[in-house]
Every structure is written in structure tokens, then in C-alpha cells.
Amino acid sequence: MLSILQDDKEGTITVSGWVDIYWKDEYMCWEPSDYGNISFFIAPAEKFWRPDLAFNSAIGERFFSTKDQLMSVTSDCTVNFAPGGRSTHSCDLDMTLFPFDTQHCKFVVLTWFSGVASMRLENHR
């Protein structure tokens, strides 16, 4: 995340940043020596399949945007998509101890169509 803006009155937070998403695509593998030793390429994200991940807690646009986003593919079938943007989320803010309060907001990432059994989500810090 790059920045977080908190709106106490509305009970929302607006997050700007990106999410790194990696996966293996068996149809995106090749032997670099067969293609002039090219071991990776970068292309517009809208041209390829991407997991249909969304923020459950978002207000408004829930899906990770592909507009003007790129993805990289390496010869070992690894695809990286790092969508960036800005999203607003509902969050129960407790201002009782202000200015010494700490807020905890839950971000739920889910899939709309792919099914949970077809993917494994991990949090890497």
C-alpha cells in the first residue's frame, strides 16, 4: 500500500497501492533457447486470462482493474499481475480513544466465478 485515507464521518478508508498476484499457467511455458533466448515478456493485462479476484469490503468498484495494467510472463510458466489503483472500503472505526486509537479494518479478497478449490491465496509480507 502506498497511502491510506481515513474518513471518520463516513466510516470508510481509501487505500492506494497495488497487489502482487502470481500464478502458474501451463499454457505460458516455453524453452528460451527455441525463441532467441527470450526468457520473459511483458504485455497488456487485458489480453490474457487473470484470476477474477475482488475486494468483498469495497464500496463501488470491487474488481482489480486491468485498465492500463501490464503483466509479466516468464518461460517457467510464472505469470505476475500487479494491479494498482485506489479503492474505498467500509470499516467500523472506533474513535473512543482518539487520538490514541488504533483501527483494524478487514480486507476480504475473494473470487467471483473461479471457485475457491481452483486457487490458493497466500499473504506474503
Secondary structure, DSSP 8 states (H G I E B T S, - for coil): --EEEEETTTTEEEEEEE--EEEEEEEEE--GGGGTT--EEEEEGGGS----EEETTEES--B---TT-EEEEETEEEEEE--EEEEEEE-----TTTTS--------EEESSS-GGG-------
